[in-house]
Amino acid sequence: MTTHPLDTPCLILERDTVAANAQRMADQLARFNVPLRLHVKTAKSLEVASLVLNGTKSPITVSTLKEAEQFFDAGYTDILYAVGFAPHKRARAQALAERGARLTLLVDSIDGARAVSGFPALIEIDTDGHRAGVSPDGRELLIAIASTLHDHDAVCAGVLTHAGGSYQGRSHEQIAQIAEAERSGAVRAAKTLRAAGFPASTVSIGSTPTALFTDCLDGVTEVRAGVFVFFDLVMAGINVCQTSDIALSVLTTVIGHQSDKGWALIDAGWMATSRDRGTARQSVDQGYGLVCDSSGMLIPDLIVADANQEHGIIAHRHGGPLPALPVGARLRILPNHACATAAQHDRYYVVDAQGQVTATWARFSGW
Amino acid sequence: MTTHPLDTPCLILERDTVAANAQRMADQLARFNVPLRLHVKTAKSLEVASLVLNGTKSPITVSTLKEAEQFFDAGYTDILYAVGFAPHKRARAQALAERGARLTLLVDSIDGARAVSGFPALIEIDTDGHRAGVSPDGRELLIAIASTLHDHDAVCAGVLTHAGGSYQGRSHEQIAQIAEAERSGAVRAAKTLRAAGFPASTVSIGSTPTALFTDCLDGVTEVRAGVFVFFDLVMAGINVCQTSDIALSVLTTVIGHQSDKGWALIDAGWMATSRDRGTARQSVDQGYGLVCDSSGMLIPDLIVADANQEHGIIAHRHGGPLPALPVGARLRILPNHACATAAQHDRYYVVDAQGQVTATWARFSGW
């Protein structure tokens, strides 16, 4: 069937675009012979992961224990929980380990290190100041954390960094520089640990921009990335992808007009798009998303200019006239931030290159 | 039990605060002898609605057909779907009506009026230019829509307006002025319709700010409001409530620090708080939320200054030092926008005045 009978708003996923995005990342990492550890937080879908990983149960990255549990139940055993560990989550982590998961935890403090006894753990390294982690040159703290892990029967398996600052990269060259800071910082920290006698064999780095524009992965043992699976307007806004690479969109229906204002109203509000306004800080603000026709072709200069809970307001970017969008017309909205938009929905309607709906894939949420 | 064993992040709901907020709205509307038509989109929870409505199955407002179906299944029969109707939703609406729901639909165009044959319908009136609706003085269009309804076997049951612009009200006086524009516009439009021979007996108005600060409801037959049930920082920012009236918070755990920057990291990112930054446009920007201790007491000047998917960054509003917040410490985050924050979760952990968890109430999502 086509998307026509689907109730709106709902999420449309272009299967071939996901496959192409996955191939692009695979080709890029093959240049360096470094494996991908897919971040499953973007899609939270077994079917999407299976498509990206060609059906293998390759190592994955998770952002919640719920993701770890869901993917372990589906046969994934090598799981990295890439958020600083909260001590009270120990019982759930232990239950997974006892069932056979190789669950690696993340710490960036001595208190954190005390909480992960019995687990392999990575020390988080901060190479761009945007969030958590130890300075790559913080030798004393690195060794204190590794010693605490050792004293608490945990294995200091290595280091991890995430160059989240790359989302603000302004050019491919700048992203490549951020990538090199991410790589070299992580490698430097791992060397510090090894020189002090800790194993630290894992050097895990990654973000979608740095993974795709790095020139060198020397010393890196795995790359983590997630949003490349779908891409989004934030990624397109820093030229990491083209808008035609965006696999995800919100299908919506026109419900009214304010002709004096040049508005069309749609039944996709922020409940369907999320409140993410990530492009507001970029050179081109895409509002709550770019507007496409029902086949996914961009309609020039139309954006979702504002959103309430179940209403979106479509307007021309520069105040120009709208094309004919009668009540009942169907449109697709490209997301600012794929992780946030997808999280507003419980399923993907998967379409092929002809726009036929070929499957419905569930996604989960919660913690 | 206390909230201590709960995994984080999760939603905490203070039952007594909801009851007090419900009583405040009931007292206000009792002054005018006008009934409430509760908007259930904020909580999407049968138990919350039951608490607010004292167990009665009073008329309700919904923002999705999913809400209509869920509440109808629980015994609510008088349901207003207060979003402009999309023609393809007709089969679902009809199924509800055939099962016995008195479902009222909303239109603001001739095309919309053609799509609702067989249903009672309200005509949406726009009194503040913020979204959908016909001008209260657009006599010609009002009568054309009512005539189309009549010609298509639908009942022009009256008018509806929502003064969403009241969320930008800067004082109680200004909100009262917006409320009067909302009331008088709706009443004027209804009179126009009646003078032209249409029934138009319903005059439905409302938003939380205008409902609480109106001085006059002459000619109004019902008031719709939803967010008053929980309140939030956007409402506190325009003095519609105090922060102590906010019934909803996100329970979270400290997972790390960046002491040089004055940051504590928590396990509530935007997945738990939503991306809503509604206070960014107010005189005091609350970031992604105000920080309370685990009992719900505000910690002065601490805000969630930034958020990633599963990380929040707590900082002092003016760059001052943080209090001691060791790894594992528990905090509560007050939401910018209750509707958006609640939508990120699938349940409420209900606490009594002593902070004991007395119940878990489900909430639903989707369309």
Interface residues (C-beta under 8 A of the other chain):
Chain A: P5 D7 T8 P9 C10 K41 S63 T64 V83 G84 F85 A86 P87 H88 K89 R92 D108 S109 D111 G112 A115 D126 G129 R131 A132 G164 T253 V254 I255 G256 H257 Q258 K261 L265 D267 W270 M271 A272 S274 R275 D276 R277 N308 Q309 E310 H311 I313 P326 V327 G328 H337 C339 A340 A343 Q344 H345 D346 S365 G366 W367
Chain B: P5 D7 T8 P9 C10 K41 S63 T64 V83 G84 F85 A86 P87 H88 K89 R92 D108 S109 D111 G112 A115 D126 G129 R131 A132 G164 T253 V254 I255 G256 H257 Q258 K261 L265 D267 W270 M271 A272 S274 R275 D276 R277 N308 Q309 E310 H311 I313 P326 V327 G328 H337 C339 A340 A343 Q344 H345 D346 S365 G366 W367
